[in-house]
Amino acid sequence: MFARMKVFRSRRVVTPDGVRAATVHVRGEKIEAVADYDAWPTSAERVDVGEAVLMPGVVDTHVHVNEPGRTDWEGFRSATRAAASGGVTALVDMPLNSIPPTTTAAALRTKKQEARGQCLIDVGFWGGVVPGNAGELEGLVREGAKGAKAFMCFSGVDEFPGSKEEDLRPAMAELKRLGRPLLVHAEVEEPIDALAAEIASRDPRSYLTYLASRPPEAEEEAIALITRLCRETGARTHVVHHSAATALPLIRQARADGLPFTAETCPHYLHFAAEDIRDGATAYKCAPPIRERSNRELLWSALDEGALELVASDHSPCTPALKKMEVGDFMAAWGGISGLQLGLPVTWTGASSRGHSLSRLVKWMCEATARLAGLEHQKGKLAPGFDADLVVFEPEATFTVDVKRLEHKNKVTPYAEGELRGVVTSTYLRGTRIFHQGEHAPELKGQFL
């Protein structure tokens, strides 16, 4: 027996060919057709969103869910509720900050056991590269890992050590064989360590102290090294949360040379500027750091030209105590931005003010992210055969961030009280509405990717 058709209609549907008046025909969990605006059969269940935008669900490929082990920081239930509230219909979980870290097939099985039955949206998993675990990567991929992430410096947690060149080379060769990407936190420690004595004498409450402690050279040297290894091994290589504009020429050159090399940036690097961060405001601390306003504008230019391919949240929450907010010590505080629920409006706020279109927003946050995770034939587009992941978005509406309305387990975020543009009113996962005007569906229909 065929599932009944559901038809969505809008004057502004973001299709792969641009924004137009259209209907999206859904049969079961898949998109059957993207048709003319008047293709509006009375026999179907009909949802007309009027002038609101109908766009694909966001695919966020950089989320630290932290479960199991650090579920007081975040967990699958709270993270996926936050995601649905922000128009995210699929996320890929990072391998660190959970205990155990996802560096073996057994650890990934444990994580999936914890996540099962808790997810409001679809969830995938990255494995991890740490010294000595290249032999574990095949098992991780067999267990479902979409690829693997490495740190080129201290990760912030002892159970996920950073990798040096001698660790990365065999891991990249193995990932090449397995057909999976390496994701890399591209900062090396030497330029950071060289400044340690000088930084120790500065005021730890000053954001400029923290900014100086993570110089652009750490990113530049890391990208030079990982580009060389990409060229040597042929492994698909992706730089996560890129921050330093001075390293963009290296990324451009790698792409010009035809290497399988991509890079992302994050909403917080596109939104904030170092000059505006108050002393003691440790909610803004992340690594690499939020840099100067001029640096921010160069990141926007790199997105525009395609040197940076995508935007992902790098949602990295923790408990309020770890942010050291009572003393405002940037050097002692945990580094991570909490922003999973807000990534879409934050990015649209900056994009729309710079003249970028909704189509560009979808390319950065839906299409390119799906491609990174190997989901380009399933997620990220409103096209026949794709999952019916749909978001009703009001791009002209504005709102003030009220932390009490955030679904993140911990409400500490630098976006608090900020004015943003773009409101998610409804989110549909594979044809079923899971969020609508502040309310979530009671049934948890998320699947593993």
C-alpha positions in Angstrom: 0.0 0.0 0.0 1.4 3.4 -1.0 2.0 6.1 1.7 -0.3 9.1 1.3 1.4 12.0 -0.4 2.1 15.2 1.6 2.6 18.4 -0.4 4.4 21.5 0.9 4.0 24.9 -0.9 5.8 28.2 -0.6 6.4 31.3 -2.7 10.1 30.9 -1.8 11.4 27.3 -2.1 15.2 27.0 -2.1 15.9 24.4 -4.8 19.3 23.4 -6.2 18.5 25.7 -9.2 17.6 28.7 -7.1 14.7 30.2 -5.1 11.3 30.0 -6.7 7.6 29.4 -6.0 7.1 25.7 -6.0 5.6 22.7 -4.3 7.5 19.8 -2.7 5.8 16.5 -3.0 6.7 13.9 -0.3 5.8 10.2 -0.3 6.6 8.5 2.9 10.1 9.7 4.0 11.4 10.9 0.6 10.9 13.8 -1.7 9.1 12.5 -4.8 9.1 15.8 -6.8 9.7 19.5 -6.7 6.9 20.8 -8.9 5.2 24.0 -10.0 3.5 26.1 -7.5 0.1 25.1 -8.8 0.8 21.4 -8.5 -1.4 21.3 -5.4 -3.5 18.0 -5.4 -6.6 18.0 -3.2 -6.1 14.3 -2.5 -2.8 15.0 -0.6 -2.1 16.3 2.9 -1.2 19.9 2.2 1.0 22.4 4.0 1.1 25.9 2.6 3.7 28.1 4.3 2.9 31.2 2.2 5.7 33.7 1.9 7.9 31.9 4.4 11.0 30.2 3.0 11.0 26.4 2.5 14.6 25.1 2.6 16.4 21.8 3.2 17.3 20.9 6.8 20.7 22.0 7.9 23.4 19.3 8.1 25.8 20.2 11.0 28.9 18.1 10.7 30.7 19.6 13.7 28.9 18.9 17.0 30.3 17.7 20.3 27.5 15.8 22.0 29.8 14.5 24.8 27.8 11.4 25.6 28.7 9.0 27.2 31.0 10.3 29.9 30.4 14.0 30.0 26.6 14.2 29.8 26.5 17.0 32.3 28.0 19.0 29.4 25.5 17.9 26.7 23.8 14.7 25.6 22.0 13.3 22.6 18.5 14.2 23.8 19.3 17.8 24.6 21.5 18.3 21.6 19.0 16.9 19.1 16.2 19.0 20.6 18.4 22.1 20.2 19.3 21.1 16.7 15.6 20.7 15.6 14.8 24.1 17.1 17.4 25.6 14.9 16.5 23.9 11.6 19.2 21.1 11.9 17.9 17.8 10.7 21.2 15.8 10.7 24.3 16.2 12.8 27.6 14.4 12.9 29.1 13.9 16.4 32.7 14.5 17.1 34.8 11.7 18.7 36.2 13.6 21.7 34.8 14.9 25.0 32.9 11.6 25.3 34.4 8.9 27.6 35.5 6.7 26.0 36.5 8.8 23.0 35.4 7.3 19.7 38.8 6.0 18.7 37.9 2.3 18.4 35.0 0.3 17.0 34.0 -0.8 20.5 33.8 2.8 21.7 31.6 3.7 18.7 29.3 0.8 19.6 29.1 2.1 23.1 28.2 5.6 21.9 25.5 4.2 19.6 24.0 2.2 22.5 23.8 5.4 24.6 22.3 7.4 21.7 19.7 4.9 20.6 16.2 6.1 21.4 17.3 9.6 22.4 17.6 11.4 19.1 15.0 13.7 17.6 17.0 14.2 14.4 19.3 11.9 12.4 22.8 11.4 13.8 26.1 10.3 12.3 29.5 9.8 13.9 33.1 10.7 13.2 35.8 8.4 14.5 39.0 9.7 16.0 42.7 9.6 15.0 45.1 9.5 18.0 48.7 8.2 18.1 48.9 4.6 17.4 45.3 3.9 16.3 45.7 3.7 12.5 44.9 0.0 12.8 41.5 0.8 14.4 40.2 3.0 11.5 38.9 0.1 9.4 36.9 -1.2 12.3 35.5 2.3 13.0 34.4 2.7 9.4 32.8 -0.8 9.4 30.9 0.3 12.5 29.6 3.4 10.6 32.1 6.2 11.2 31.9 8.8 8.3 35.6 9.6 8.6 38.0 10.5 11.4 39.2 13.6 13.2 42.7 14.4 14.5 44.1 17.2 16.6 47.6 18.6 15.7 47.9 20.0 19.2 46.5 19.3 22.7 42.8 18.6 22.4 41.9 19.9 25.8 41.2 16.4 27.2 43.9 13.9 28.1 42.1 10.8 26.6 42.3 12.3 23.1 46.0 13.2 22.6 47.2 15.3 19.6 48.9 13.7 16.6 52.2 14.5 15.1 53.4 14.0 11.5 54.5 10.5 12.2 51.0 9.7 13.5 49.0 11.4 10.8 50.8 9.9 7.8 49.8 6.2 8.4 46.3 7.3 9.5 45.8 9.3 6.3 47.1 6.5 4.1 44.6 4.2 5.8 41.7 6.7 5.4 42.6 7.0 1.7 42.3 3.3 1.4 39.0 3.3 3.2 37.6 6.2 1.1 36.9 8.4 4.2 38.1 11.9 5.0 40.4 13.1 7.7 39.2 16.1 9.6 41.9 18.0 11.3 42.1 20.6 14.1 44.9 22.6 12.4 46.9 24.3 15.0 50.4 23.1 16.0 51.9 23.7 19.4 55.3 25.2 18.7 54.2 28.8 18.0 51.8 28.5 21.0 54.5 27.1 23.3 57.0 29.8 22.2 54.8 32.5 23.7 53.9 30.7 26.9 56.4 32.6 29.2 55.4 36.0 27.8 51.6 35.2 28.0 52.0 34.0 31.7 52.9 37.6 32.7 49.8 39.1 31.1 46.3 39.7 32.6 44.4 36.5 32.2 41.1 38.4 32.3 42.0 40.2 29.1 40.7 38.7 25.9 43.7 40.1 24.1 45.9 37.9 26.3 44.1 34.8 25.2 44.1 36.0 21.5 47.9 36.5 21.6 48.3 33.0 23.1 46.9 31.3 19.9 48.8 33.2 17.1 47.9 32.8 13.4 51.2 31.1 12.9 49.9 28.0 14.7 47.2 27.6 12.0 49.6 28.5 9.2 52.2 25.9 10.1 49.6 23.3 10.7 48.0 23.8 7.3 51.3 23.8 5.5 52.1 20.4 7.1 48.7 18.8 6.5 48.7 20.1 2.9 52.0 18.3 2.4 50.6 15.1 3.8 47.5 15.4 1.7 49.6 15.7 -1.4 51.7 12.7 -0.3 48.9 10.3 0.7 46.1 11.5 -1.5 43.8 11.3 1.5 40.7 13.6 1.4 41.6 16.2 4.0 39.3 18.8 5.7 40.3 21.6 8.0 37.7 22.2 10.7 36.8 25.6 12.3 39.3 27.6 10.3 40.0 31.0 11.9 43.2 32.7 10.7 42.8 34.7 7.4 46.6 34.7 7.0 46.5 30.9 6.3 43.9 31.3 3.5 46.5 31.5 0.7 47.7 28.0 1.7 44.1 26.7 1.4 43.6 28.4 -1.9 46.9 26.9 -3.3 45.9 23.4 -2.2 42.6 23.7 -4.0 44.2 25.3 -7.0 46.6 22.3 -7.2 43.7 20.0 -7.3 44.2 18.4 -3.9 41.3 16.7 -2.2 41.4 19.5 0.4 38.6 21.5 1.9 38.0 23.8 4.9 35.2 25.2 7.0 34.6 28.1 9.3 32.1 28.6 12.0 29.2 31.0 12.8 31.1 32.5 15.7 34.1 33.5 13.6 31.8 35.1 11.1 29.7 36.9 13.7 32.0 38.2 16.5 35.2 40.3 16.5 38.0 40.4 19.0 37.7 44.1 19.5 34.2 43.7 20.9 34.9 41.0 23.5 34.9 42.4 27.0 37.5 41.4 29.6 36.4 38.4 31.6 33.7 37.4 29.1 34.9 33.8 28.9 31.8 32.5 27.1 33.6 33.7 23.9 36.7 31.5 24.4 37.3 28.9 21.7 40.2 27.5 19.9 41.3 28.7 17.4 40.3 32.1 18.8 37.8 34.6 17.5 40.1 37.1 15.8 39.9 40.8 14.7 37.2 42.4 12.7 39.4 42.7 9.6 40.1 38.9 9.9 36.4 38.2 10.0 35.7 40.1 6.8 38.4 38.1 5.0 36.7 34.8 6.1 33.5 36.1 4.6 35.4 36.8 1.4 36.9 33.3 1.4 33.4 31.8 1.8 32.1 33.9 -1.1 34.9 32.8 -3.4 34.8 29.1 -2.3 38.2 28.9 -0.6 36.2 28.0 2.5 33.5 25.6 1.5 31.1 25.2 4.4 29.9 26.5 7.8 29.4 24.2 10.7 28.7 25.1 14.3 31.5 23.5 16.3 29.0 23.3 19.2 31.4 22.6 22.1 29.5 23.2 25.4 30.5 22.6 29.0 29.2 23.3 32.4 29.1 26.9 33.6 31.8 26.2 36.2 34.3 25.2 33.6 33.9 28.5 31.9 35.3 30.3 35.0 32.8 33.0 34.6 32.9 34.1 38.2 36.6 35.0 37.9 36.7 35.7 34.1 40.0 33.9 33.6 40.4 33.3 29.9 43.5 31.2 30.3 41.8 28.7 32.8 38.4 28.6 31.1 37.2 25.7 28.9 37.4 26.7 25.2 34.3 26.1 23.3 31.3 27.9 21.9 27.7 26.7 22.6 25.6 27.5 19.5 24.0 24.5 17.8 20.5 25.9 18.0 21.6 29.3 16.6 24.0 28.4 13.8 21.4 29.1 11.0 20.2 32.5 12.1 23.7 33.6 13.1 25.1 32.8 9.7 22.1 34.3 7.9 22.4 37.5 10.0 25.9 38.0 8.6 25.2 36.6 5.1 22.1 38.7 4.5 23.8 41.9 5.6 26.5 41.3 3.1 24.2 40.6 0.2 24.4 36.8 0.1 21.4 34.8 -1.0 19.5 32.0 0.6 20.9 29.7 -2.0 24.4 30.5 -0.8 23.3 29.8 2.8 22.0 26.4 1.8 25.2 25.6 -0.2 27.3 26.4 2.9 25.2 24.8 5.6 23.3 22.0 3.8 24.8 20.9 0.6 28.6 21.1 1.3 28.2 19.7 4.8 26.2 16.7 3.5 29.0 16.2 0.9 31.7 16.2 3.6 29.9 13.4 5.5 29.1 11.3 2.4 25.4 12.2 2.5 25.2 14.2 -0.7 22.7 11.8 -2.2 20.5 11.7 0.9 20.6 15.0 2.7 21.0 18.7 2.1 18.8 19.3 -1.0 15.2 19.6 -1.9 15.3 17.2 -4.8 13.7 13.9 -5.8 15.0 10.9 -3.9 16.3 12.9 -1.0 15.1 12.6 2.5 12.1 15.0 3.1 14.0 17.1 5.6 12.4 20.5 5.4 12.7 23.8 7.4 10.2 26.6 7.4 12.3 29.7 7.8 11.3 33.4 8.1 14.4 35.2 6.9 13.2 38.8 7.5 12.1 38.1 11.1 14.4 39.1 14.0 14.6 38.0 17.6 16.6 38.5 20.7 18.5 35.4 22.0 16.8 34.4 25.3 18.9 31.7 26.9 15.9 30.3 28.7 14.5 29.3 25.3 17.7 27.4 24.3 17.5 23.6 24.4 21.3 23.2 25.1 21.8 21.4 28.4 23.9 24.4 29.6 22.8 27.9 28.7 26.2 29.6 28.6 26.6 31.2 25.2 28.2 34.4 23.8 25.0 34.9 21.7 23.0 35.7 24.8 20.8 38.8 24.4 22.1 39.3 20.8 19.8 40.4 18.0 19.7 37.9 15.2 17.8 37.7 11.9 16.0 34.6 10.7 13.5 32.5 12.6 12.9 28.8 12.3 9.2 28.1 12.7 9.0 24.4 11.7 11.3 21.5 11.2 10.4 18.3 9.4 12.5 15.1 9.5 11.9 12.7 6.7 8.4 14.1 6.2 7.3 14.3 9.9 7.1 17.5 11.8 9.5 17.4 14.8 9.5 21.1 15.8 6.8 23.8 15.5 6.8 27.2 17.1 8.7 26.2 20.2 7.2 22.8 20.6 8.9 19.4 19.9 7.3 16.2 18.7 7.1 13.6 21.6 8.2 10.7 19.4 12.0 10.5 18.8 12.3 9.4 15.2 16.0 10.1 14.7 18.0 7.4 12.9 21.8 6.7 12.7 23.4 7.8 9.5 
